[in-house]
Amino acid sequence: MFSRLAWKLAYFFVGKNIIKSEDVEIYAYGYEIMLSETVNWIITAIIALLTGRIIETFVYMFAFMRLRWAMGGFHANSHIGCIVISTVVYMVCLYLISQTPLNIYWILAGAGLILHMILVFAIAPVAHTNKPFADEAERLKFKIKSRRLSSIYAAICILLLFMPFPMLKTCSYCVLLGMLSASVSMLVEYIRQINNKGRCDT
């Protein structure tokens, strides 16, 4: 669906002499990604409005997207699959935010931050097989970014947790869930690549 719309959009701009015909494939790919991301964000915004969790959604998505960019992670085989998985994970996090008692945030934060940092320092970054690192220097650059961002977010998480305002404590939990979503996605892709390599070796 997204691919067909993207190609129609690209050829429309070719017809309007806005893009060159030899560049149509590049633009079609870009439009496909743009359409998928737009639908994903629209669904997220609608859920945030319906649940009244606008601030929580913003904090969660900011933490998750920045870390996901630096750490890499799992990608579905289709745009629809990506949207479905992202939406399900987001809704699970919203459910956890609404159901977790405020007085146990510090326990979850301690365990979650330790798990996240172990995964980051052990395996980050994990590039998807369809978009590998250009060279070792690029991999090292994202490794440093992964650790730096994770350390910054961990500090923010701890700082907000000790604030006297319940909303800031909730934001701390949102940051933590964003961090865990990113690290679990990275771990899933890491395991998938190991399994695929094992099949190839046999």
N, C-alpha and C positions, 0 to 999 in steps of 0.2 A: 504493500500500500504506500509506504513512505517513498520507496524507490520510484514507483510510477509517478507520483505527484512531483517528486524532485526532478525527474527527467522532463515532465511537461513544463515545469517552471523554468528550467534551463533553456529549453527550446523556445519558450515564450520570449525570453530575454534575447535569444539569438535573433528571433524574428524582428525584434525592436532595435537590433543593432547595438544592444547594450553590452553584450559579451560576444567574443569571437567564436565561430563554429568549431574551431580546433580545440577550444577550451571547454567545450560543453560537458565532457565527462568529469572534469575537475569540479566544475560548478555544480553538476548534478549530485556528486558525492557530498559536497559541502551543504547543499540544500537538504539532502536526506538527513544528515546529522542535525541540522538546524531544526527541521520539522519534528524529529524525534525528541529532541531536547525541549522544544516548545510545548509539545503535548505533555511531556513528563512534568514540566513546571506548572502547567495549567491544572493538571490533576492534583498536584501537591498543594497548589494555592486553594483549590476548591475544598479539599479535605481540611486544610488549616482553617478556612473561614467557617466551615460547617461545624467543626469541633471547638472553635474558639481558641485554638492553640497557635496563634500567629507568631507570638514571640518565641515560643518553644520550637516551632518549626524553623524559624529563621536561624536560631542559635544552632540547632541540630544540623541543618543543611550546610551552614557556613563551616562548621567543624568537619563534617563529613566530606564535603566537596574539596576543600583545600587539602586534606590529608589524602584523599583518594587520588588527587592529581599527582602528589609527590610520591606516594607509596605504590601506585598501581593497584591492580586487582582483577577480579573476575568480570568478564563481559559475556552476556548472553549471545547466542548465535543469531538472534534477530532483534530488531528494534522493539517489537511488541513484547518479546521476552524480557528485554531490558526494562521496559516500562513496568511490566507486571511485577518483576522481582523488586525493583526499586520501590514501587508503591506498597508492596506487602511488607518489606523491611521497615519502611517509614511508618506504616500503620501499627506494626508491632511495637516500635519505639514509642509511638504516641500512647499506646495502651499501657506500656510499662510506666511512662511518665504519669499517667492518670491513676495507676493502681499502686505505685510504690509509696509506702509511708515515708514521710519526711525524715523521721528519726533514724532510719537505717541507710540514708544516703551515704554517710561516711564509710560504712562497711562496704557497700557496693563500689564506691569510688576507690577505696584502697585496693580491693581485689581487681577491679576493672583496669585501673591504671597500671598495676603490676603486669597483668596479662598483656595489655597493649604494648607496653614498653619492651617486654621480652620478645614479642613478635617483631616489633620494629627493629630492634637491635640484632635479632637473629636472622631475619630473611628479607627485610625491606632494602631496596624496592623490588617488586616483582612485575616486570613488564609483560603485557599480554603477547602471545605468540604472533598475533597479527600486526603488532606494533613494537618490535624489539628496540632496544637501545642501539643508537648508531655506533657506539664504541664504549670502551671501558671508562673513558673520561665522563661520558654522559651518565653512565650507571652510577659512578662515584658521586656525581653532582646531585643526583636524586636521592642517593643514600644519605648524604649530608642534610639535604632539605627535609627528608623524612624524619630524621632524628631531631633536627632543630625545631620543626613545627610541632612534633609530638611533645617535646620538652616544654615548649611555650604553652600549648594547650593543657598539658598536665598542671602547669603552674596556675593557669587561669582557673582550671577546675577546682584545685585545692583552695585558691583564694576566695572564689565565690562560695564554696562550701562553708567557709567559716564566717561569712557575712551574716548579720542578724536578721536579714529579710528573707522570708520564705521564697519569694519569686527568684531571688538570686541563687538560692540553694537549688531550686528547680532548674535554673539555667545551667548550673554546674552539672547536674545530672544529664541535661541535654548535650552538653559538651562531651561528657563521658560516653554517652550512647553513640554520638557521632564518631568518636575515636574508635570505639569497639566495632561499629559497622564497617569502618574503613579497614581495620586490621583483620577482621574476619573475612571480608571480601578478598583481601590480599592472601590470606591463608588458604582459602578455597582455590584460588588460581594457582598458588604454589603447589598444592597437593595434586591438582589436575595436571599440571605440567610434569610432575614426577611420575604420575600414573601413565601418562602418554609416552614418556621417555622409556618407561619399563616395558610397555607393549612393543615399542619400536626395537628395543634391544633384544627382545625374544623373537 
